[in-house]
Amino acid sequence: MVARAQLAKGPQLIAARRTAATALSARLRQLPGIIVPPDTPGTNPSWWLYNLLIDEARVGVDADTFCDALNMEGVPAMRQYLNRPLFEEDVIAKRNTFGKSGYPFSAVDYVPQKMEDLPGLSEFFRRQIILAWNSRLTAQHMDGVANAVEKLLRAATPTSQARPSSPREGYLSNPVQNRPS
């Protein structure tokens, strides 16, 4: 009964996360050196977390320093969610599932990923900052986050170096294309 009641709340909770992410992206997208996830047609993310990237050359500090400063400003942020990419975990990389069967990987012609298969992934991880996210975030919270980012950019970037983001700059320098399965 409890699980069913919680499940019924799912669409509202996800909608609240999406509303907050849209509002924050609109603010951060305008800031030099901050790269937010694109609005990709045909997708509708649930926003479990909010990731952004920084252009360290434009911002004037590295991602670790910027993340630490966000935390000092009261914005819960972290540099990584997992210690390594999921495809490097034994359950995937070595197919350690269901005893020795390797299932579900053995059911298809599965080729494990490697870091070298994904150019730009290491760079992405080096530049990303992850914000804590939940369905109770309000417009006031989003303003607080955006204001903190703006404050840190002003403090970290000398005015002579501040410049608008290039229209060609993207969330991923080499977007990963959908591969046939």
N, C-alpha and C positions, 0 to 999 in steps of 0.2 A: 504494500500500500504506500509506504513512504517513498519508495523508489519511483513508483508510478506518478506520484504527485510531483516529485522533483523533476522527472522527465518532462512533465507538462510545462514546466517553467523554462525549459531549454530555449525555445525560440525567442522568448522575451529577453533572456539573459544574453544570448548571442547578439540580438539586435542592439542591446545597450552597449556591448563591446564594440560593435561596428560603428555606432554613432560616435562614440568617444574617439575611435581610431580615425574616422573621417575628419573630425574636428581638429585633432592634433596634427594630422598630416597636412591639412590646409594651412595651418600656422607655420609648421616647420619647413614645408616645401619652399617657403619664401626666403629662408635664411641661407646665406652663403656658407658652404662647407657642410651643410646637413643634407643627407640624402635619405629620403623616406621610401618605403615600398611603393611601387607603382600601382596605379589602379588598372589592373590587367583585365581587359574585356573577357567575359565568360567565367570570371572567378568571383567568389564571395567568401572571403576568409572569415573564420570565426574569431580571430585575434586572441588566441590563447596568451600570447605575449606580443609586445610591440617592439620590433627591431628597427633600428636606424643605423646608418653608416655615417662616419665623419670623414671628410677630406682633410687629413691631418695637415697638409700643406696650407690649406686655406684657414683652418681653424687655429693653427699655430701650436697645438699640443697633440700628443698621441691619444689614442682611444682610452688607455688606462687612466691617464690624468684627467681627461674629460669626464669619464665615468665616475671617478672618485669625487670630482667637483660637483657633479649632479647629486650624488649622495649627500655631500655636505650642504647642498641647497635644499635637501629634504625630498629629493626625487629618487625613489627606490629604483636603482639601476644595477645591472651586472654585466660583466664582459662575456660570459659564456653560460650556456644553459646545460650543455653536456661537455664532458672532458674531451670527447673526440666525436667525429661524425658517426652516425648510427651504422653506416656500412662497414665501419671498422670494428664494431662489436662482434664478439665471437658467434653470437647467435646468427648473425648474417654472414660475416666473413668466412667462418668455418662451418656454417650450416649446422650448428649445434642445436638441433631441435628434435623433439620427439624421439629420444634415444639416438639410434644410429641412422634413422631413416633419412634425415635431412629434409623432411617434408616441412613446408610446402615448396622449398627450393628445388627438390628433386622431381617435382611434378611438371616442371617447365625447363626449358633450356636456359637456365639462369647463369649469368656471368657476373661475378661479384665486381662491384665498383672499386676503384682505387683512386687515391688523391690525384694522381697524374691524369686520370680520365676527366677530371673536372677542373679545367684551368680557371684560375681566379678564386677558387674556394678558400684556399689558405689566406689570400688577401682579404676576402670577405670576412672571414673569422677575425682577422687582425684588426679590422676597422669597425666591426659591429659593436653596438651597445644595445642591450636589451632592457626595456622598461618593464617593471612589474605591471600587471594588467588585471582588471577584474570588471565585473558587470555593474559595480556601484560607482564607477568614475563619472563625474559630472563635468559640465562645461567649465565650472570653476576649477576643477582639478586640471583640466586640459590647459586652461589659461595659466595656471601655476607652473606646469611643466614647460610650456612654451616660454613663459617669462624667464624661468630659470635658464633655459638654453640660450635665450637672447642675452641675458646678463653675462653668462660665461663666454659667449662669443665676443662680446664687447671687451671683456677683461683679457681674453686670450689673443685676440687678433688686433694688431695695431691698425688704426684707421687707414693708413696708407696702403695696407695690404688687403683690406676688405674689398671684395668684389662679388658681384652676383654669380650664382652658379651658372655654368655653361648649359645651354639647352640640350647638349649632347650627353651630358653627364647622367649616368644612370645608376640604379640600385646595384646592378651587377654589370661589371665592365664587359663581360662576355656572357650574355644571358644563356642559360642552359635551355636548349630546345627540347620539346617533347620528343622522346625517342619511341619508335614503334616497340610494342611489347612482344 
